[in-house]
Amino acid sequence: MNRRKFLHTAAAATSLPFARFAFGKTGSPALTHKERVDRALQGEDLDRPPFTFYHHYKRPTPQLEAQDHLDFHRTYNTDIVKIMNDFDYPQSKTGKWYELKPLDSPYPDQLTTLKLVRDGLNGDAYFLDTLYGPYMTAMILFQSQPQFATLGKSEEVQDQQIKSLHELQQQNPDAWHGALEAITQSTINHIQQSKKIGSSGALVSIFNAESKFGSVADYEQFTRPYDKRIFDALADTKLSILHLHYLERPYLDQFKDFNAPIIQYSVKTSGIPISEVRKQYSQTILGGVDEIDFKKLTVAEMRDQWKEARSQAGANYIAAPGCSVPDSSTPEELARFPRALGV
């Protein structure tokens, strides 16, 4: 039985809707998913933190994407439903990737997915959108050019692409800023529609807080203003997540004025302990579990990791891996994480 069939079967066999769960200690009132998340955001003590985790599905239709997300939530009892966005940003039609115009709806299929998940959840849990920061959207559009079609996705090829983008920033800044302006405004237009649907925010993935993408000064000049505008558009949301996909210490103070109630990054890949991030940021921290070796971790190892993360983060903490877990994770491997939290 493949994972998708397993999830669907497991969810169908469980009583719905999932209104309340006996998360509390014996004899204490049960908490809903939303109540548990609210308490963590307020820094209130809990027997265990809320948790979430996720991986890509890359399904061809919003209907299939939505069903996979609902099945995953119902099977693993997640406290937050983070909805992957595996739909492509529309490419330029002029032959030059950077000649873009703002779009009213760059991700119409994602909006449909959000509506279907909202209706399927029936208020059971908060749900979040997922977006790339403008730099990464630009890089994906750049990578989609025909000259890269046969080169594969090796680290060497990616490094060359990053170098070429940096050259464009330096040699043709008007083209770069024009592209980032269009992408940013299109993303903000999407965010406004996502909020109207009922999402509690979005996880926005910032890819270039690392020296291989350019210096801190490059980030400040060519990317930061656009990233900040995305989070300004999310300022009124409860659960928006600043996801620092790559992170090095010199970039860490770049985000102090971002309207992000939650911060997520990979302890594994950055080597930066949560205690160090906590010294600079008071927001809720999401993460702490190793997403790279997730499939190898035992229940006990996952439990040790989230408990250590919470001890460093304090009460404002949500348990999660540092990023998406491997798409090839089996149902048994996935089930270890909620078990590690006593769910």
Disulfide bonds with the S-S distance in Angstrom:
none
